[in-house]
Amino acid sequence: MPRRRRLPREVHVFPEDFPRSLERFKEASGLTWTELARRLGTNSLTLRRWRGGTRPNALHLLALQELAASLELTHLLPVVRGRHAGP
């Protein structure tokens, strides 16, 4: 049986300045941390962890991007970039 060719795997490079960007986004939105957490479908403790350097999961990042788009604040969020890794 012929070998299957492996496709390159995409690796996401998470921005190091995400906590700072989240702070700027919160200030510009005029939302409290509690309201921001509610709109993202999470809680204030999770946002505190993100501000401390923990990375949000993909669903929360998507929710954050959608909220930013609805508030016209997408320019305040960093872009998570993808790149191909390995053969």
CNS distance restraints for C-alpha pairs under 8 A (distance, minus, plus):
assign (resid   6 and name CA) (resid  87 and name CA) 7.22 0.50 0.50
assign (resid   7 and name CA) (resid  87 and name CA) 7.35 0.50 0.50
assign (resid   8 and name CA) (resid  84 and name CA) 5.63 0.50 0.50
assign (resid   8 and name CA) (resid  85 and name CA) 6.02 0.50 0.50
assign (resid   8 and name CA) (resid  86 and name CA) 6.09 0.50 0.50
assign (resid   8 and name CA) (resid  87 and name CA) 5.74 0.50 0.50
assign (resid   9 and name CA) (resid  84 and name CA) 5.45 0.50 0.50
assign (resid   9 and name CA) (resid  85 and name CA) 5.48 0.50 0.50
assign (resid   9 and name CA) (resid  86 and name CA) 6.85 0.50 0.50
assign (resid  10 and name CA) (resid  82 and name CA) 6.03 0.50 0.50
assign (resid  10 and name CA) (resid  83 and name CA) 5.35 0.50 0.50
assign (resid  10 and name CA) (resid  84 and name CA) 4.40 0.50 0.50
assign (resid  10 and name CA) (resid  85 and name CA) 6.06 0.50 0.50
assign (resid  11 and name CA) (resid  82 and name CA) 5.47 0.50 0.50
assign (resid  11 and name CA) (resid  83 and name CA) 5.30 0.50 0.50
assign (resid  11 and name CA) (resid  84 and name CA) 5.90 0.50 0.50
assign (resid  11 and name CA) (resid  85 and name CA) 6.24 0.50 0.50
assign (resid  12 and name CA) (resid  80 and name CA) 6.51 0.50 0.50
assign (resid  12 and name CA) (resid  81 and name CA) 5.57 0.50 0.50
assign (resid  12 and name CA) (resid  82 and name CA) 4.30 0.50 0.50
assign (resid  12 and name CA) (resid  83 and name CA) 6.35 0.50 0.50
assign (resid  13 and name CA) (resid  80 and name CA) 6.02 0.50 0.50
assign (resid  13 and name CA) (resid  81 and name CA) 5.31 0.50 0.50
assign (resid  13 and name CA) (resid  82 and name CA) 6.04 0.50 0.50
assign (resid  13 and name CA) (resid  83 and name CA) 7.51 0.50 0.50
assign (resid  14 and name CA) (resid  80 and name CA) 5.29 0.50 0.50
assign (resid  14 and name CA) (resid  81 and name CA) 6.94 0.50 0.50
assign (resid  15 and name CA) (resid  78 and name CA) 6.46 0.50 0.50
assign (resid  15 and name CA) (resid  79 and name CA) 7.08 0.50 0.50
assign (resid  15 and name CA) (resid  80 and name CA) 6.26 0.50 0.50
assign (resid  17 and name CA) (resid  21 and name CA) 6.21 0.50 0.50
assign (resid  17 and name CA) (resid  78 and name CA) 7.53 0.50 0.50
assign (resid  18 and name CA) (resid  22 and name CA) 6.03 0.50 0.50
assign (resid  18 and name CA) (resid  51 and name CA) 7.81 0.50 0.50
assign (resid  18 and name CA) (resid  53 and name CA) 7.77 0.50 0.50
assign (resid  18 and name CA) (resid  77 and name CA) 7.54 0.50 0.50
assign (resid  18 and name CA) (resid  78 and name CA) 6.51 0.50 0.50
assign (resid  19 and name CA) (resid  23 and name CA) 6.38 0.50 0.50
assign (resid  19 and name CA) (resid  50 and name CA) 6.25 0.50 0.50
assign (resid  19 and name CA) (resid  51 and name CA) 4.44 0.50 0.50
assign (resid  19 and name CA) (resid  52 and name CA) 6.79 0.50 0.50
assign (resid  19 and name CA) (resid  53 and name CA) 6.31 0.50 0.50
assign (resid  20 and name CA) (resid  24 and name CA) 6.37 0.50 0.50
assign (resid  20 and name CA) (resid  51 and name CA) 7.38 0.50 0.50
assign (resid  21 and name CA) (resid  25 and name CA) 6.04 0.50 0.50
assign (resid  21 and name CA) (resid  76 and name CA) 6.24 0.50 0.50
assign (resid  21 and name CA) (resid  77 and name CA) 5.65 0.50 0.50
assign (resid  21 and name CA) (resid  78 and name CA) 6.77 0.50 0.50
assign (resid  22 and name CA) (resid  26 and name CA) 6.11 0.50 0.50
assign (resid  22 and name CA) (resid  51 and name CA) 7.20 0.50 0.50
assign (resid  22 and name CA) (resid  77 and name CA) 7.03 0.50 0.50
assign (resid  23 and name CA) (resid  27 and name CA) 6.31 0.50 0.50
assign (resid  23 and name CA) (resid  51 and name CA) 7.61 0.50 0.50
assign (resid  24 and name CA) (resid  28 and name CA) 6.15 0.50 0.50
assign (resid  24 and name CA) (resid  76 and name CA) 6.84 0.50 0.50
assign (resid  25 and name CA) (resid  29 and name CA) 5.99 0.50 0.50
assign (resid  25 and name CA) (resid  73 and name CA) 7.18 0.50 0.50
assign (resid  25 and name CA) (resid  76 and name CA) 5.84 0.50 0.50
assign (resid  25 and name CA) (resid  77 and name CA) 6.99 0.50 0.50
assign (resid  26 and name CA) (resid  30 and name CA) 6.36 0.50 0.50
assign (resid  26 and name CA) (resid  31 and name CA) 6.02 0.50 0.50
assign (resid  26 and name CA) (resid  32 and name CA) 7.23 0.50 0.50
assign (resid  26 and name CA) (resid  33 and name CA) 7.30 0.50 0.50
assign (resid  26 and name CA) (resid  36 and name CA) 7.39 0.50 0.50
assign (resid  27 and name CA) (resid  31 and name CA) 7.10 0.50 0.50
assign (resid  28 and name CA) (resid  73 and name CA) 7.75 0.50 0.50
assign (resid  29 and name CA) (resid  71 and name CA) 7.14 0.50 0.50
assign (resid  29 and name CA) (resid  73 and name CA) 7.64 0.50 0.50
assign (resid  31 and name CA) (resid  35 and name CA) 5.88 0.50 0.50
assign (resid  31 and name CA) (resid  36 and name CA) 5.90 0.50 0.50
assign (resid  32 and name CA) (resid  36 and name CA) 6.05 0.50 0.50
assign (resid  33 and name CA) (resid  37 and name CA) 6.03 0.50 0.50
assign (resid  33 and name CA) (resid  44 and name CA) 6.17 0.50 0.50
assign (resid  33 and name CA) (resid  47 and name CA) 7.43 0.50 0.50
assign (resid  34 and name CA) (resid  38 and name CA) 6.21 0.50 0.50
assign (resid  34 and name CA) (resid  43 and name CA) 6.91 0.50 0.50
assign (resid  34 and name CA) (resid  44 and name CA) 5.50 0.50 0.50
assign (resid  35 and name CA) (resid  39 and name CA) 6.20 0.50 0.50
assign (resid  36 and name CA) (resid  40 and name CA) 6.26 0.50 0.50
assign (resid  37 and name CA) (resid  41 and name CA) 6.17 0.50 0.50
assign (resid  37 and name CA) (resid  42 and name CA) 5.05 0.50 0.50
assign (resid  37 and name CA) (resid  43 and name CA) 4.89 0.50 0.50
assign (resid  37 and name CA) (resid  44 and name CA) 5.61 0.50 0.50
assign (resid  37 and name CA) (resid  46 and name CA) 7.93 0.50 0.50
assign (resid  37 and name CA) (resid  47 and name CA) 6.68 0.50 0.50
assign (resid  38 and name CA) (resid  42 and name CA) 5.86 0.50 0.50
assign (resid  38 and name CA) (resid  43 and name CA) 6.38 0.50 0.50
assign (resid  39 and name CA) (resid  67 and name CA) 7.76 0.50 0.50
assign (resid  40 and name CA) (resid  60 and name CA) 6.31 0.50 0.50
assign (resid  40 and name CA) (resid  63 and name CA) 5.58 0.50 0.50
assign (resid  40 and name CA) (resid  64 and name CA) 6.29 0.50 0.50
assign (resid  40 and name CA) (resid  67 and name CA) 7.82 0.50 0.50
assign (resid  41 and name CA) (resid  60 and name CA) 7.55 0.50 0.50
assign (resid  42 and name CA) (resid  46 and name CA) 6.64 0.50 0.50
assign (resid  42 and name CA) (resid  47 and name CA) 7.85 0.50 0.50
assign (resid  42 and name CA) (resid  60 and name CA) 8.00 0.50 0.50
assign (resid  43 and name CA) (resid  47 and name CA) 6.68 0.50 0.50
assign (resid  44 and name CA) (resid  48 and name CA) 6.20 0.50 0.50
assign (resid  45 and name CA) (resid  49 and name CA) 6.32 0.50 0.50
assign (resid  46 and name CA) (resid  50 and name CA) 6.32 0.50 0.50
assign (resid  47 and name CA) (resid  51 and name CA) 6.22 0.50 0.50
assign (resid  48 and name CA) (resid  52 and name CA) 6.30 0.50 0.50
assign (resid  49 and name CA) (resid  53 and name CA) 6.45 0.50 0.50
assign (resid  49 and name CA) (resid  54 and name CA) 5.45 0.50 0.50
assign (resid  50 and name CA) (resid  54 and name CA) 4.58 0.50 0.50
assign (resid  50 and name CA) (resid  55 and name CA) 5.84 0.50 0.50
assign (resid  50 and name CA) (resid  56 and name CA) 6.52 0.50 0.50
assign (resid  56 and name CA) (resid  60 and name CA) 5.93 0.50 0.50
assign (resid  56 and name CA) (resid  61 and name CA) 6.22 0.50 0.50
assign (resid  57 and name CA) (resid  61 and name CA) 6.28 0.50 0.50
assign (resid  58 and name CA) (resid  62 and name CA) 6.12 0.50 0.50
assign (resid  59 and name CA) (resid  63 and name CA) 6.19 0.50 0.50
assign (resid  60 and name CA) (resid  64 and name CA) 6.04 0.50 0.50
assign (resid  61 and name CA) (resid  65 and name CA) 6.15 0.50 0.50
assign (resid  62 and name CA) (resid  66 and name CA) 6.15 0.50 0.50
assign (resid  63 and name CA) (resid  67 and name CA) 6.10 0.50 0.50
assign (resid  64 and name CA) (resid  68 and name CA) 6.06 0.50 0.50
assign (resid  65 and name CA) (resid  69 and name CA) 6.12 0.50 0.50
assign (resid  65 and name CA) (resid  74 and name CA) 6.75 0.50 0.50
assign (resid  65 and name CA) (resid  77 and name CA) 7.80 0.50 0.50
assign (resid  66 and name CA) (resid  70 and name CA) 6.24 0.50 0.50
assign (resid  67 and name CA) (resid  71 and name CA) 6.27 0.50 0.50
assign (resid  68 and name CA) (resid  72 and name CA) 5.81 0.50 0.50
assign (resid  68 and name CA) (resid  73 and name CA) 4.76 0.50 0.50
assign (resid  68 and name CA) (resid  74 and name CA) 4.92 0.50 0.50
assign (resid  68 and name CA) (resid  77 and name CA) 7.93 0.50 0.50
assign (resid  69 and name CA) (resid  73 and name CA) 6.04 0.50 0.50
assign (resid  69 and name CA) (resid  74 and name CA) 5.50 0.50 0.50
assign (resid  73 and name CA) (resid  77 and name CA) 7.63 0.50 0.50
